[in-house]
Amino acid sequence: MQGTVEDVDVPSVSDVLRRCRELVRPALVDAVGRLHPWTGEMAAYSLGWSDTAGTPEPGGSEGKGVRQALALLGAEAVGADAACGVPGAVAVELVHTFSLLHDDVMDADALRRRRPAVWKAYGTGPAVLAGDALLARAVTGLAETPGHHAAAAVRRLCDALNDLVAGQAEDLRFEHRPWDGPGAVGPEEYRSMAEGKTGALLGCALALGAVLGGAPEPTVAALDRAGRHLGLAFQAVDDILGIWGDPATTGKPVHADLHRGKKTHPVLAALAGGSRAARELGTLLASARPTDAAAERVASLVEEAGGRAATRGEARRHLDAARDALRATPLTRTAARELDVLFAGLADRVM
């Protein structure tokens, strides 16, 4: 991206996401249709296409489709047709859906997008199986991509999967570590976890589009780096929503992260401040996982101790780094503009 992004004819975030979803949807429907009927039914439910009886739900929430959009824009950004990025878009969307199914089981989250999570609707075993089926289909579909870029694309996806699993493992382990003292989670550990858990797949999405579009490795690496920074910004925003988000918007209960004892950026940043609020917060967190009443006080103390503001700053820093990485890379003007709009818009939920 060279020069500044012009304000003329700049699409909205919703326009960008809608265009990409419409381009990917036929291939995504085909991929889900290749699953066993039962796992396919659960996948369709998870994607918001149908209810538990398999009845189509035209108004169902299928998510924003950020990752599939990044894959298409990654292809267009390196001068390829959007169609080149579709196999990557399908793969990352299936992997993302797989990760949500398994995350909800691991975190015991009963709701996803304002309705019962798959494990609550179908059972834990079936939900795990549906996630496995989606993962297998993602890798298989990408490996079957015509042309000579398929092998490199599969390697890129597998690298991201390894990072994702490592990040999720650390996230789970952090729940059992103390809030302070020698075993406390440090800021660099947190960032490493967040980059793996969230950043790896966003970086992979952009990079896959570029790989399938025939881009050279330096361009692929730059797009992967931009996506990883975007993921860190995205996770920071999610951490804020996990404490102060409106359940009507997030689709999850209020203070869900506090009740699970998750080590999120706002809480860790608040504890590091050393203020009176930070000390009271540390005492509360050390006693036990907070009840509903105590969670209100914890959220208030985190904000008073600067955790919310610090996390907003973290999101902005990584968003700026992501956009800088794009601007330093030679990309097509239209796709670069849409990526810039998309990157900025993803942080607007709480900024």
ABEGO torsion letter per residue (X at the ends): XBEBBBABGBBBAAAAAAAAAAAAAAAAAAAAAABBAAAAAAAAAAAGABBAAGBBBAABBAEAGAAAAAAAAAAAAAGBBAAAAAAAAAAAAAAAAAAAAAAAAAAGBABBGGBBBAAAAAEAAAAAAAAAAAAAAAAAAAAABBEAAAAAAAAAAAAAAAAAAAAAAAAAAAAABBABEAABBBAAAAAAAAAAAAAAAAAAAAAAAAAAAGBBAAAAAAAAAAAAAAAAAAAAAAAAAAAABBAAAAGBBBGAAAAAGBBBAAAAAAAAAGBAAAAAAAAAAAABBBBAAAAAAAAAAAAAAGAAAAAAAAAAAAAAAAAAAAAABBBBAAAAAAAAAAAAAAAAAAX
